[in-house]
Amino acid sequence: MNVLDRPLRPGDPIVIIEDEEVNRRATGWIVEEADFTPVPISRIPASLDELFAEIEGKAAAVICDHRLGRGSAVSYFGAEVVAKSNRKKIPAVLLTSYANSDENSTIRRWRSEIPMLLSRGQDSAPDRLARALSLAEDECRGVYAESRKPYRVIVRVQDCRFGPEGVVAECVVTAWQPRTTVDVPASMISDSLKTPIDQLIGKRLSADVNIYSPTAGELYFRDFKMGPGAPAGW
């Protein structure tokens, strides 16, 4: 079932993808309090294809943790699961303890297809979960809040550095906040432009960015291209 068949209803099965039992139980209680039926997956398959073969037809929606490799040979992050689920029109929400950490740079790789990110704890109350699922449903139907709409803007690569999950590019989006740098996985940029990231420092690129995002953590970037050169006299 997907959201294009019918909207979510009370009692619908919500698949929980979480590799730690204590967190699976806690998320299950939240799902029940939100008036849905939890369907926990205790064994996380090694590949995304295996995972979706297991949950498609079973899930009306999905809740997934970000780090899934503890104690198992998992080759993907939860953010990738959520993004793929939403592409398949199965509303999905990312629930993680790392929402505000440096790991956000890995989440950002798939952030354009993650309508709402929930931080484990008070932020993951049943009403917040219901709201997140509602936003995911809307985006599966092509309806976007203003803070989630993409605009073609200039992005400048100010610098790059090694982060906890690999090399990140420190980017400035003038149309969002011209004095703030935002971490973007460097490979998102270098792979798109077929250019090493160190050769792009100081360059002006263009990308689709949700510039009405209220926070840096909610920004997403996609479709990087080389931007115009700096105006004469700069």
HELIX and SHEET records of a PDB file:
HELIX    1   1 GLU A   21  GLU A   33  1                                  13    
HELIX    2   2 LEU A   48  ILE A   55  1                                   8    
HELIX    3   3 GLY A   78  ARG A   87  1                                  10    
HELIX    4   4 ASN A  104  ARG A  108  1                                   5    
HELIX    5   5 ARG A  111  GLU A  113  5                                   3    
HELIX    6   6 GLN A  122  SER A  124  5                                   3    
HELIX    7   7 PRO A  126  CYS A  140  1                                  15    
HELIX    8   8 GLU A  146  ARG A  148  5                                   3    
HELIX    9   9 ALA A  186  LEU A  193  1                                   8    
HELIX   10  10 ILE A  197  GLN A  199  5                                   3    
HELIX   11  11 ALA A  216  GLU A  218  5                                   3    
SHEET    1   A 5 THR A  37  ILE A  41  0                                        
SHEET    2   A 5 PRO A  13  ILE A  17  1                                        
SHEET    3   A 5 ALA A  61  CYS A  64  1                                        
SHEET    4   A 5 ALA A  92  THR A  96  1                                        
SHEET    5   A 5 LEU A 117  SER A 119  1                                        
SHEET    1   B 5 THR A 181  PRO A 185  0                                        
SHEET    2   B 5 GLY A 166  VAL A 173 -1                                        
SHEET    3   B 5 TYR A 151  GLY A 163 -1                                        
SHEET    4   B 5 ARG A 204  VAL A 209 -1                                        
SHEET    5   B 5 PHE A 221  MET A 226 -1                                        
END                                                                             
